Amino acid sequence: MPLYNHRESWALENRSPKVRDTESTEEKELDMTDGNTEKEVLVVASKLKNYIRAKSEMNTSAAVTDVLSDKIRELCDQAIENAKRDGRKTVMDRDFG
């Protein structure tokens, strides 16, 4: 159809990239529980820094997020155990007490 300036209909044959030999997300999550991989920061650093500045007018060291994330992991591990002990598969607010 010359009206639409269409030329020939054709396509280039390409193949999708091969699957990389990287670990799946599930494997990475399992490794994190074993402590075999680098630990993620579990807090929003900007929110934490804003809170500390508003509360005390102090600055916050970058290392605080790592230490606080470790504390959160400990609390979560205890809460998980409390939920398991109660026979639940859901961690609830009362498990942190």
Buried (B, 14 or more C-beta within 10 A) or exposed (E): EEEEEEEEEEEEEEEEEEEEEEEEEEEEEEEBEEEEBEEEEBBEEEEBBEEBEEEEEEEBEEEBBBEBBEEEBEEBEEBEEBBEEEEEEEBEEEBEE
